[in-house]
Amino acid sequence: MTFGERLRALRDHHHQSQSELAEFIGVSKGAVSQWELDDVRPTWENLMHLAEHFNVTLDWLVAGKRPPRAPYRIDATGLTEYHFPNKKPGSPPLT
């Protein structure tokens, strides 16, 4: 999975458009599109905003080296929410 594919998977998982993510980060929609196409890499500052926004590690976002933080997991279909089997219904999310 490339950086752009990971970013697209995160954005899709959070039901955000490129425009919404661009507005949140403070860049153009075109910049987000170029990131997802792996044409251009974001600045370190923007990478940090993306990792914080999506609650993932920079290692995973940039290079896919470590798994993303909970509650995500990666499987054959892409990025999905991880469900903790021992978590009681109605308890606060694990982070």
C-alpha positions in Angstrom: 0.0 0.0 0.0 1.4 3.4 -1.0 1.2 6.6 1.1 -1.6 7.8 -1.3 -3.5 4.6 -0.9 -3.3 4.8 2.9 -4.4 8.4 2.9 -7.4 7.6 0.6 -8.3 4.6 2.8 -8.3 6.8 5.9 -10.3 9.6 4.2 -12.9 7.1 2.8 -13.2 5.4 6.2 -14.0 8.7 7.8 -16.4 9.6 5.0 -14.6 12.8 4.1 -14.3 14.4 0.7 -11.0 15.7 -0.6 -12.4 19.2 -0.2 -13.3 18.6 3.5 -9.9 17.2 4.3 -8.2 20.0 2.4 -10.1 22.6 4.3 -9.3 20.9 7.7 -5.5 20.7 6.8 -5.5 24.2 5.2 -4.5 23.2 1.7 -6.2 23.0 -1.7 -8.3 20.1 -2.9 -5.8 19.6 -5.6 -3.0 19.1 -3.1 -5.0 16.3 -1.4 -5.6 14.8 -4.9 -1.9 14.9 -5.7 -1.1 13.3 -2.3 -3.5 10.4 -3.0 -2.1 9.9 -6.5 1.4 9.8 -5.0 2.4 12.7 -7.3 3.5 14.9 -4.4 4.2 14.3 -0.7 2.8 16.6 2.0 5.1 18.7 4.1 6.1 17.4 7.5 3.8 19.8 9.1 0.9 18.6 7.0 1.9 14.9 7.6 1.7 15.6 11.4 -1.8 17.2 11.0 -3.0 14.2 8.9 -1.6 11.6 11.4 -3.2 13.5 14.3 -6.5 14.0 12.5 -6.8 10.3 11.6 -5.2 9.1 14.9 -2.5 7.0 13.2 1.3 6.9 13.6 3.5 8.9 11.2 5.4 5.6 10.7 2.3 3.9 9.3 1.0 6.9 7.4 4.3 7.6 5.6 5.8 4.2 5.2 3.3 1.6 6.3 6.0 0.2 8.7 4.0 -0.2 11.8 0.3 -0.9 12.2 -2.0 2.1 12.7 -3.1 2.9 16.2 -6.3 1.3 17.5 -9.1 1.1 16.6 -7.9 0.3 13.0 -6.6 -2.8 11.3 -5.7 -3.6 7.8 -7.1 -6.6 6.0 -7.5 -7.7 2.4 -10.3 -5.2 1.9 -8.3 -2.2 3.2 -8.7 -0.2 6.4 -11.4 -1.3 8.8 -12.3 -0.5 12.4 -10.9 -3.0 14.8 -13.5 -4.4 17.2 -12.1 -5.4 20.6 -13.7 -8.7 21.7 -13.5 -8.0 25.4 -14.8 -4.4 25.2 -18.2 -4.0 26.8 -21.0 -2.3 24.8 -21.3 1.3 25.7 -17.8 1.6 27.2 -15.7 4.5 25.9 -13.5 4.0 22.8 -10.0 2.5 23.3 -7.2 4.8 22.1 
